[in-house]
Every structure is written in structure tokens, then in C-alpha cells.
Amino acid sequence: MWYIEFMSESPKWNFFTNHAHVLICLAKNPEQPLREVALAVGITERAVQRIVADLEEADYLSRTRRGRQNAYVLHSELPLRHVLENHCTVEDLLDVIVPDRDEDSMLRDWTIGEHGSEVRH
């Protein structure tokens, strides 16, 4: 019961940074619009765009165009950046947080809605 009460309170801090949260969202669905990532992470779309730019600059992901939207390729073989964690790769982290990252599972919750926008069902 304490777990439910604890989880219902708004957290004042997180174990992962917004950079990690954005990376996790894109690992779950590499074609997810950044506005959806922003909603999931709880930050502005502009903040997500800056984070994606940071991750691209550091070679943790690449952006490709698919029609009118972007798709992201994660370079998960790279090490985590902090000295306490750099013995692990991004893949190691994602294996724990997003264990079912196969292509079908990443895309199965999304469909194209009215006017071509993506909708989670």
C-alpha cells in the first residue's frame, strides 16, 4: 500500500536526466514525433529538440528523414558519459529499461490518425 501512496506523489527529482529520458523514448519508438517525446518526458518540445541536437553532436543518435517526419537511429554501442558509468554502454542501459526494443514492439502502439498525425492506441 505504501508503494501506491509513494508513486502518487509528484517526484521532486529523478534518477535519470532528461537526456536519458529522451533517449529511452526514442529507443521505444524511433519514429515518435518530438512533441510526443516532450509530453512523455514532461518538458517542452524545444527542450527535446536541444537534447536531440546534443545527442546527435555526441554521436549517440542519427536523424534520417522518412517522408515528412524524422526517424532516429541510436548508436547504443557507445559508453555512458559519466566516469562512474562509462564502463557500461547505452545498450546496457536500454537492455534494462527497454528490454523489448525489437522493431515490431516499438511501432505496434502507434497508428496514423486523422490528418496524418501519429496516435497511440
C-alpha positions in Angstrom: 0.0 0.0 0.0 2.8 2.4 0.8 4.1 1.9 -2.8 0.8 3.2 -4.3 0.9 6.2 -2.0 4.5 6.9 -2.7 4.0 6.7 -6.5 1.0 9.0 -6.4 3.1 11.9 -5.1 4.9 14.1 -7.6 8.6 13.4 -7.6 10.9 16.2 -6.7 13.9 14.6 -8.5 14.6 11.7 -10.9 17.4 9.1 -11.2 17.8 9.8 -14.9 18.4 13.1 -16.7 16.1 14.5 -19.4 18.8 13.4 -21.9 18.3 9.8 -20.8 14.5 10.1 -20.8 14.6 11.4 -24.4 17.0 8.6 -25.5 14.7 6.0 -23.8 11.6 7.4 -25.6 13.4 7.2 -29.0 14.6 3.7 -28.2 11.0 2.7 -27.7 9.8 4.3 -30.9 12.5 5.8 -33.2 9.8 7.5 -35.4 8.0 9.1 -32.5 7.4 12.8 -33.1 9.3 15.1 -30.7 6.1 16.6 -29.4 5.1 13.2 -28.1 8.6 12.7 -26.6 8.2 16.1 -24.9 4.8 15.1 -23.4 6.2 11.7 -22.2 9.3 13.4 -20.6 7.4 16.3 -19.2 9.4 19.1 -20.9 8.9 21.4 -23.8 9.3 20.4 -27.4 12.0 23.0 -27.7 14.0 21.4 -24.8 13.6 18.0 -26.6 15.0 19.5 -29.8 18.0 20.8 -27.9 18.6 17.4 -26.3 18.3 15.6 -29.6 20.9 18.1 -31.0 23.2 17.3 -28.1 22.8 13.6 -28.6 23.4 14.0 -32.4 26.5 16.1 -31.8 27.9 13.5 -29.4 27.1 10.7 -32.0 24.6 8.9 -29.7 22.0 9.1 -32.4 21.5 10.0 -36.1 18.4 11.6 -37.7 17.0 10.4 -41.0 14.0 11.7 -42.9 11.2 9.3 -43.7 8.7 11.1 -45.7 7.7 14.2 -43.8 9.0 13.0 -40.4 12.2 12.1 -38.8 13.4 8.7 -37.6 16.2 8.3 -35.2 19.0 5.6 -35.1 20.6 5.1 -31.7 24.3 4.3 -31.6 23.9 2.2 -28.5 27.4 0.7 -28.6 28.8 4.0 -27.2 29.7 4.2 -23.5 27.7 6.2 -21.0 29.4 9.6 -20.4 30.0 9.9 -16.6 33.1 8.4 -15.1 31.1 6.3 -12.7 29.1 4.7 -15.6 31.4 4.7 -18.6 32.2 1.0 -18.2 28.6 0.5 -19.5 27.2 1.2 -22.9 23.9 2.8 -23.8 22.9 -0.7 -24.9 23.5 -1.9 -21.4 21.2 0.8 -20.0 18.5 0.2 -22.6 18.5 -3.6 -22.1 17.4 -2.9 -18.5 14.9 0.0 -19.2 13.5 -1.0 -22.6 14.1 -4.8 -22.9 11.8 -5.4 -25.8 13.2 -3.0 -28.4 12.5 -5.1 -31.5 11.0 -3.2 -34.4 7.5 -4.6 -34.1 7.2 -3.8 -30.4 8.5 -0.2 -31.0 5.8 0.5 -33.6 2.8 -1.6 -32.5 1.3 1.1 -30.2 1.2 3.8 -32.9 -1.1 4.3 -35.9 -1.6 7.2 -38.3 -4.5 9.2 -37.2 -6.6 11.9 -38.9 -4.6 14.4 -40.9 -1.5 12.1 -40.8 -0.6 12.6 -37.2 0.5 9.7 -35.1 -1.8 8.4 -32.4 -1.1 6.0 -29.6 -3.9 3.4 -29.3 
